[in-house]
Amino acid sequence: METSIALSPVEEVHCGARGVPETVGMAALFTGGPPGADALRVRVGERWGALPRLRRVLLPPAPPARLRGHRWLPLDRFDVRRHVTVVNTADSTGSGDGAAFTALLGRLVTRALPAGLPPWRLTLVRGAGRERFAVVLTAHHALLDGRSLEILLSRLFDGAPGRGVRRGTGVRAVETLGAAGTDRRPPRPPAALGPGRALPLPPGRRPCPDLAWAEVDADAVRAARRALPGLGATLNEVLLAAAAGALRTVHGDPAVWPGAPRPLYGSFPVDLRTPREERMLGTAVSAVRVPLPVTAAGPGERLAACRGALTAFGPLHGGADTVRRAVGAAARLGPWAVRLLASLSCSPGFCPVTCLAFGWPRGPWSLAGRPLERIVPLPPVLAPGTVCLALTDYAGAYTLTAVTHTLPGGARPLAGALTRELTRLARPVGPGPGAPGGPMRPGPAGMFRTGRFAGAIRGTRNGPPR
């Protein structure tokens, strides 16, 4: 057993100051019968047993806890039988119950992982759907970020990323817009450090965590990405615009939301790994906070506004580095300052909406000969009064997950509103504020391919749930 080591400032941010479990996850749905539990445990031991990150135990701060940070205690090994569990959600006929599977996913992300062991679990779910099973990886956010979940699962599965893997840009580079021929100057980033408006919650109703997920029509998403003139929209721009419209549908007129007329702020994570760190496990992420266009009346206007907002917060304007510098400055004062920053940053009036959009590497992928069908993201539960939304793409199978911490049962209506809003975004729109000018060229030559610019500027790649 080795000496304990201090957490990084970003890891300390995810250590309970916000009063939520800090559990993130990812579920992989496969077609066919599930493998045996013992065979899966053998595979986990062979493919993950040598990874030091998975052998770390999270220790609470030593007294005085306010002035000290959490620490990692490295172990020689992890017990695969305690980390790999099996759950059966099939009914008496052997068919999977979708409601039971969704309820299981909700429990996995709304409960904290047990203390005293490395904070991660792999759950084999039998009966995740008709002739389907699932493998669900959950972890404490301080141990693994969303990109790490993808790295681990792809290491566990059979296959390798295919050629032409796409990684959508999380923040569109200003140079990219210039190269596209726009004659508009990028908008100046608005002041985004102050408080904003919050989502409305009826008085006397206690917020409750909830999760729902849905399959999304791939043609609608592709059409939404082509709806803006010039460069096609990124997945982040599409999801942020859909979130703005869906929140109007679920919560009513934004003019009466708490804190109006201040902006409603949303955020999305940014993977800071360099090409040399592509397979690094840990928490190498930051975030960008932008105002959501909830007051815009039409879906096209909201999509154009999100394009402008993400352009304004691109790499040349600081982008995710602003958050990283703030965390670093707090760390110099001590762990207490990092925890205070974490608590303030997720308050309902500061940033009540988080969006995560990413594509799983092209395959094909399989597990013990069973083909991978889709990836279901499991974003974390955030503070009361907030929502977290995630959209994934695996081989054209789009999946949307909503995790709410608002009214009981709030996830399903929001997920339904989001899927309808994505369809509305698919209608082409003309040039608007922040959108590149010029008509859309017909045919493939006029379509934006994210791979052309993906990863061109450090810190612009999307990451999964963080």
N, C-alpha and C positions, 0 to 999 in steps of 0.2 A: 504494500500500500504506500502511495506516494504522498508528499506534502500537498496540502491544498493550494489552489491558485486563485487569484482574484478574477472576477468577471470583468469583461470589457465594459465601457460606459454604455454601449448599445445593449448589451446583455442585461445590464442592471436596469435599464428602462423597462424591461419585460418581467420584472420580478415582484409583481404583486402590489405595487403602489396604487394601482387603479381598481383594486378590489374585485377582480375578475379572474377566472381560472388560468388565463394566458395559455390555453391549449389551442394549437393549430393542427390541421390534419389534411389528408388527401386520401380519397377512396378510389380504387381502381376496380371497375366492373369487368368481369370476364364472362365469356360464353362457354357453357359446358358445365360438367360436374367439378366440384372443388377437389383439390389435392388433399391428401391425408395431412393431419396436423403434424405428425412426427416428421413427414417428408418436408413440410414447410419449415419446421424448426431446424432440421439439418441444413437446409438451404440458407437460412438466416445465419446460422453459425459459420458456415463456409464463406459467405459473401460479406457479412458485416462484422464477424468476430474480431477482425484485426483493426477495426476503425476506432482509434482512441476516443473520438467524440462521443461514441455510444457507450462508453464506460465511465462517464462522469456523473457523479451524484451532486445535486444542488444542495448546499448547506446554507442555513439561515445565518444572518449576521450575528457575530459574537457581541456580547454586551460591551459598551452601550450600543444597542442596535441602531439607534438613530444616526450615530456617527460612523458606523461601519457598513461595509457592503457584503453581499452574498459572496460565497466562494465555491469553487468546483473541487470535489475530491475525486481524483482519478482512481479507478479500480483496475485490478489485473485482468478481469474478465466480467462479462455479464451472464446471468443465468437465463438461457434461452427459453426455458420452460415458464419462467415468470414473466417474460416479455412478449411471448407469442401465445395468444389465447384464441379460443374458438367460440363463436356464438351462432346459434341456429335460429333464424327468423322465418323458416318455412312453416306452413300450416300443416294440418293433418293429411292433406292430399300430396304433400311434397312440393307444392308450388310456393314461390316466394310471395310474401305480402309486402307490397311497396310501402304501405303505411308503417309497418313494423320496422322495415329497414330504415326509413327516414327517421323514425323515433329513436332508433339506435344511434344513428349519426348525431342526432341532437344531444343525446346523453353523452356521447364521447367528447363533444366540444364544450359542453356546459359544465362538465365536472373536472376538477383538478386531478392530475395524475398523482398516484400515491407517493408519499415522501419516503426517503431512505433507499431508493433504487434510482438508477439512471432514468430521467423523466421522459421515457418514450415507450410506446406499446404498438405492437402489430396485431391486428384482429382479423382473423379469418371468418368471414360471414357466409354461412351456408343459407341458401334461400333468399338471396338479395333480389330476386326477380325470377320470372319463369325461365328455367334452365340457365340461371345466372348465379354467380357467386361473386363475392367482393373481398378485396384485401384492403384494410384501412390502417394507415400509419398515422398515429397521433403523437405529439411531442410538446413539451414546454417550449414556448416561443424563445426563451433565452438560450435553449440548447440548439434549436434548428429553426431556420427561416423557411419560407415557402420553397425557395430554390433548392435548399438542402433536402426537402422532402422528395422533390423530383429526382435529385441525384441518387438518393438512397433507393427509391423504388425502381428506377431504371437499372441500377446495379443488381437489384434482386431479380428482375424479370429477365427473360431471354430476348435477345435482339440487340440492336444498336441503332443510334440515330441515323436515319436515311439521309441521302444527299439532299442539299437544298433546305436544310432545317431553317425554319423561320423563327426569328425572335423579334417581335414587334417592338418599336421604340416607345419607351414610356414617356419621354419628353421629346417633342419634335425639335430637331436642331434648327436654329435660325438659318444656318447656311443652306440647309436642305430646302427651305422655303424659297430662298433666293435662287437656288439652282433650278427650281421648278418654273421660274419665269414670272413670279408674281410681281406686280408693280406697287404693292402696298407695303408700307413699313410695318414691321412687327409692332403690335401694341405694347405700350409700356406696362410692366407688371404693376397691378394695384397694390396698395398697402395691405398686406395679408397677415399682420402680426397681432392685430387687435381682435376683440371678440366679435362674434357674428350672431345670427339668429339661430334658434334651436327648433327642433321638431316639436310640434304641440303634443302634450300629454294631458288627458283630462285630470283635473284635480281629484285626489283621493284614490286614483288607480295606481297600483304599484307596478313598475316595469318588471317584465319577466323575459328571460332569454327564450328564443324560439328559432327553429331552423326549418327551411324548406328548400327543395331543389327541383329543377325542371329541365327537361330537354328543350332545346331552342332550335327553331327552324334555321338550318344552315343557309338557305337561300336568302332569308331575311337579313341575316348578319352580313353576308357578302354584299347584298344590295345597299345596306346601310353604310358600309365602308366605301362604296362608290358614289354615295349620294352627294358629296361635296364636289364642286368643280376643282380641277387641278389634281393635286395629290390626294389619294384616297385617305379616308379617316383611319386612324389607328384604333385598335380594340379599346384602348383607354378612352379615347375621345367618344367612341360609340357608347361605352358603358356609362361614362359620366353623364352624357346627354340623356340616355335612357333613364338613369337614376333621377335626374332632375324632373323629367316628365312623370315618372311613376310616383315620386313623392308627392307631387301635386294631386295625383289621382287618389292616393291613399289618405293624405292628411288635409286636403282641401286648400283653400285660398292661402297662398304664402303671405299675403298682406297681414293676416291676423296671427301669424306664428310668433312665438316669443322672440323678442329682440329685433323685430322688423322696425325700420327698413334696412337694417344692416344685412350684409350678404350671408347666405347659407354656405358654409365652407365644406368642401370635401377634400379628401386626400387619396393618394395612391402611392404604393411602394416603388422604389427604384433599386434594382440590383447593382451594387457597386463593384462587383467582381471584375477584375481585369481578365483578358484572354488567358493569361497564365494561371489565374485562379478559378478557371471555369468549373472545376470539380471540387472546389473547396467546400467543406461542411462548416456550418456555424451560422452567424447572423451578420451577413455583410450587406445590409440594406439601409436605406434612408427613405425619406418620404417627401412628397411635394404637396403643398396645400394650395388649393385654388378655389375661387368662388364658383358655385354652381348656378347656372342660369334658370333658377326656379321661377323667376318672374316673366321669362320669355313665354309668349303665348303658344307658339307653334314648335313642332319637333325639329323642323329644318333650322329655325332660328336658334334653338338650343344647341344643335350640333355645331353650327357655325361659331357660336359663342364659346363652346368647349375647345374648338380648334384655336381660337384666339387666345384663350386662357392658357393652354398648354404651350403655345408659342411664346407667350410672354414670360413663362417660367422655364424656358429652355436653358441649356447648359451655359450660354453666354450671359445669362442673367442670374447665375448662381444655382438655380434649380435645387436639387436635393442637397447640395453642399451647405445650404443655409441651415438645414436641420442638423446636419452632421457637425457643423461648427458650434451650434447652440448646445448640443449634447456634450461636446468636448469642453466647452467653457464651463458648463455646470459640473463636469467631472473634476475640474481643477479646484472647485470649492469643496467637494466631498460627495459621498454617496447620497447624503440627504438632499443635496441640490438636484441630483439626477432624478431621484424619486419625486421630488416636488415638480420638476419639469414634466415628468411622465404623467403625473396626476392632472396638471393644468392642460396638457396638450390633448387629452382625450375627453375633456369636459364637454357636455352637450352644447354649450354655447360657443365653443372654440372650433370644433371639427366633428360634427355629428355623423358624417357620412364617410365611409372608406370604401374604395373600389379597387378590385384586383382583377386584372385581365392578362391572360397569358396563353401561350400555345405549348402543348406537350410535344416533345421531339417526335418527328415522323418515324415510323417503324418500318415494318410491323413489329409489334411486341406481343409476347405471350408469357404464360406461366405454366410450366409443365405441360406444354402443348395446347393449352387453352388460350384462344386469342383475346387480346385486350379489346374491349368494345368502347369504353369511354372513361374519362377521368372526372370525378365529382370533387370540386374543391371544397374544403371545410375551413372557412375563415374563422378567426377567433371571435368570441363574445367580447364586445367592448363595453364601455361604461354605460350605465342606465341613460336612456334617452338617445342612443346611437344605433346605427345600422351598419352592417358590413356586407358588401356585395361582391361576388366573384363570378367571372366568366372564363371558361376554359374551352380550348379547341384541341381535340385529338382527331386527326384524320378526317376533318370535316364534321365531327360529332360535337356540337356545341352544348355545353352544360352550364346552367346558371344556378348559383346557390345564394340564398339570402339568409343572413343571421341577424336577427333583430333583438334589441334589448329595450323594447318599447312596451306596447300593450300585449297581454297574453294572446297567442295565436296570430301575431302580427306578421310572421314571415310569409305565410302562404298568400295573403292578399298582395303583399309587396312583390313577391316573385311573379304572380300572375300579371300585375300591372307592368312589370319590367318586360315580360315577354311580349305583351301587346305593344308597348312603346317601341321595342326593337323593330316590330313590323311597321309602325308608323314612320320610323326613321329611314326606312328603305326607299321612301319617295325622294327623287332627286330634288335638290334645292339650288337656287341661284347663288351667285357670289354674295357674301354677307360680311359683316365685320369680322376681321381676323381670318377670313377664308381666302385662299389664293384666287386671283381673278382669272378670267378667260374661260371659254367654254370647255366642256368635257369632250375630249376627242373620242370618237367611236372606236369600238373594238379593243383588242388587248393592248394596243400601244397607249391607250389613254387610261389604263388601269394601273393603280399604284401597287407595286409589289414590295412588301415590307422588307424582304430579304435584301433589297438593293441598299438600304441604308442601315440595316440592323447592326447594332454594335459599333457603328462608325465613331461614336463619341462615347467615352467612358461614362457609365452611370445612366445610360438611356434605355437599358433593356428592362422589360417588365419582369416581375417575379410573381410566383404563385402566392397562397394565403400566408400573411405575416402577422 
